[in-house]
């Protein structure tokens, strides 16, 4: 139940901010909300580059910030959210396919404890992993796949944990563009 409250409160915050900006500066709001000017293949190419770099361990915060440099904020948020989900899913699949057997055969007690924790509470473990500087995005998601965590709770936790990061970068970009158009 609290998950829905968290999601609805984030949507209300973003909606309220959008309504405020629309009332105070309509020309600026139209510039922020545009989807044009990027070409047809640029968002797909940017998303593919994001996914590829996230898998090899590039800092996701820098990748998200790079999208805001090249695209309008709404389009950049859409690309960042989609690419974040796709790269998390691909890394989870890589971990499940290539590393699950090795992870299940390990005899280290601390490792087994962490793997069991991720299996028992995949949403919370995935959510918390987004907020702690454990390791780069790709290896963390591969580790969740190797732990054989259920996919949908893992992905929901990854998106719920990553959404505030994406929104913070988006709001920072929008606020910066208010003062420096």
C-alpha positions as CSV (number, residue, x, y, z in Angstrom):
1,X,0.0,0.0,0.0
2,X,2.8,2.4,0.8
3,X,4.3,1.8,-2.6
4,X,1.3,3.3,-4.3
5,X,1.4,6.2,-1.8
6,X,5.0,6.9,-2.7
7,X,4.3,6.7,-6.5
8,X,1.2,8.9,-6.2
9,X,3.0,11.5,-4.1
10,X,5.9,11.7,-6.6
11,X,3.4,12.1,-9.5
12,X,1.5,14.8,-7.5
13,X,4.8,16.7,-6.9
14,X,5.8,16.6,-10.5
15,X,2.3,17.6,-11.6
16,X,2.1,20.4,-9.2
17,X,5.5,21.7,-10.3
18,X,4.4,21.5,-14.0
19,X,1.1,23.4,-13.2
20,X,3.1,26.1,-11.3
21,X,5.5,26.5,-14.2
22,X,2.7,26.6,-16.8
23,X,1.0,29.4,-14.9
24,X,4.1,31.5,-14.3
25,X,6.0,31.1,-17.5
26,X,4.0,29.5,-20.4
27,X,6.7,30.0,-23.1
28,X,9.3,28.4,-21.0
29,X,7.0,25.5,-20.2
30,X,6.3,24.9,-23.9
31,X,10.1,24.8,-24.5
32,X,10.6,22.3,-21.7
33,X,7.8,20.0,-22.7
34,X,8.6,19.8,-26.4
35,X,9.4,16.5,-28.1
36,X,10.6,17.9,-31.4
37,X,14.0,19.0,-32.6
38,X,15.7,15.7,-31.8
39,X,15.1,13.8,-35.0
40,X,13.5,10.4,-35.2
41,X,16.5,8.2,-34.5
42,X,18.3,10.3,-32.0
43,X,16.3,9.2,-28.9
44,X,16.6,5.5,-29.9
45,X,20.4,5.9,-30.5
46,X,20.8,7.7,-27.2
47,X,18.8,5.0,-25.4
48,X,20.9,2.3,-27.0
49,X,24.2,4.1,-26.0
50,X,22.8,4.5,-22.4
51,X,22.0,0.8,-22.2
52,X,25.4,-0.3,-23.5
53,X,27.4,2.0,-21.3
54,X,25.3,1.2,-18.2
55,X,25.9,-2.5,-18.7
56,X,29.7,-2.0,-18.8
57,X,29.6,0.0,-15.6
58,X,29.4,3.7,-16.6
59,X,28.0,6.0,-13.9
60,X,24.3,6.1,-14.5
61,X,24.0,9.6,-13.0
62,X,26.4,10.9,-15.6
63,X,24.5,9.1,-18.4
64,X,21.2,10.6,-17.2
65,X,22.7,14.0,-17.0
66,X,24.1,13.6,-20.5
67,X,20.6,13.0,-21.8
68,X,19.5,16.3,-20.4
69,X,22.3,18.1,-22.3
70,X,21.1,16.7,-25.6
71,X,17.3,16.6,-25.3
72,X,14.4,18.6,-24.0
73,X,13.7,17.7,-20.3
74,X,10.5,15.7,-20.9
75,X,12.1,13.7,-23.8
76,X,15.3,13.2,-21.7
77,X,13.2,11.9,-18.8
78,X,11.4,9.5,-21.0
79,X,14.6,8.2,-22.6
80,X,16.3,7.9,-19.2
81,X,13.5,6.0,-17.6
82,X,13.1,3.6,-20.5
83,X,16.8,3.0,-20.9
84,X,17.2,2.6,-17.1
85,X,14.5,-0.2,-17.2
86,X,15.9,-1.9,-20.2
87,X,19.5,-1.9,-19.0
88,X,18.4,-3.2,-15.5
89,X,16.4,-6.0,-17.2
90,X,19.3,-6.9,-19.6
91,X,21.8,-7.0,-16.7
92,X,19.5,-9.1,-14.6
93,X,19.2,-11.5,-17.5
94,X,22.9,-11.7,-18.0
95,X,23.4,-12.5,-14.3
96,X,20.7,-15.1,-14.4
97,X,22.0,-16.8,-17.5
98,X,25.7,-16.7,-16.9
99,X,26.4,-16.4,-13.2
100,X,23.4,-18.0,-11.3
101,X,25.0,-21.4,-11.0
102,X,28.3,-20.0,-9.7
103,X,26.5,-17.9,-7.2
104,X,24.4,-20.9,-5.9
105,X,27.5,-23.0,-5.5
106,X,29.5,-20.5,-3.4
107,X,30.3,-21.6,0.1
108,X,31.0,-18.2,1.6
109,X,28.5,-17.5,4.4
110,X,28.4,-13.8,4.0
111,X,27.8,-14.1,0.3
112,X,25.0,-16.7,0.9
113,X,23.4,-14.4,3.4
114,X,23.3,-11.5,0.9
115,X,22.0,-13.8,-1.8
116,X,19.2,-15.1,0.4
117,X,18.3,-11.6,1.5
118,X,18.0,-10.6,-2.2
119,X,15.8,-13.6,-2.9
120,X,13.5,-13.1,0.1
121,X,13.0,-9.3,-0.4
122,X,13.8,-8.5,-4.0
123,X,11.9,-5.2,-4.1
124,X,13.5,-3.8,-1.0
125,X,17.0,-5.1,-1.8
126,X,16.8,-3.6,-5.3
127,X,15.4,-0.3,-4.0
128,X,18.1,0.1,-1.3
129,X,20.9,-0.9,-3.8
130,X,20.0,2.2,-5.8
131,X,20.6,4.5,-2.8
132,X,23.8,3.0,-1.5
133,X,27.1,3.4,-3.4
134,X,27.7,-0.3,-3.6
135,X,29.1,-0.7,-7.1
136,X,28.3,0.5,-10.6
137,X,24.8,0.0,-12.0
138,X,25.6,-2.9,-14.3
139,X,27.4,-5.2,-11.8
140,X,24.8,-4.6,-9.2
141,X,22.0,-5.7,-11.5
142,X,24.1,-8.7,-12.7
143,X,24.5,-9.7,-9.1
144,X,20.7,-9.6,-8.6
145,X,20.3,-11.8,-11.6
146,X,23.0,-14.2,-10.3
147,X,21.1,-14.3,-7.0
148,X,18.0,-15.6,-9.0
149,X,15.8,-12.9,-7.6
150,X,12.3,-12.8,-9.1
151,X,12.3,-10.4,-12.0
152,X,9.3,-8.2,-11.6
153,X,9.9,-7.3,-7.9
154,X,13.5,-6.6,-8.8
155,X,12.6,-4.4,-11.7
156,X,10.0,-2.5,-9.7
157,X,12.5,-1.9,-6.9
158,X,15.1,-0.7,-9.4
159,X,12.6,1.8,-11.0
160,X,11.3,3.0,-7.6
161,X,14.9,3.5,-6.4
162,X,16.1,5.1,-9.6
163,X,13.1,7.4,-10.2
164,X,14.1,10.0,-7.5
165,X,17.5,10.1,-9.1
166,X,16.1,10.8,-12.5
167,X,13.6,13.3,-11.2
168,X,16.3,15.1,-9.1
169,X,18.5,15.5,-12.2
170,X,15.4,16.6,-14.3
171,X,14.4,19.2,-11.7
172,X,18.0,20.4,-11.4
173,X,18.1,20.8,-15.2
174,X,14.8,22.6,-15.4
175,X,15.8,24.9,-12.5
176,X,19.1,25.7,-14.1
177,X,17.4,26.5,-17.4
178,X,15.1,28.9,-15.6
179,X,18.0,31.1,-14.7
180,X,20.2,30.4,-17.7
181,X,18.0,30.1,-20.8
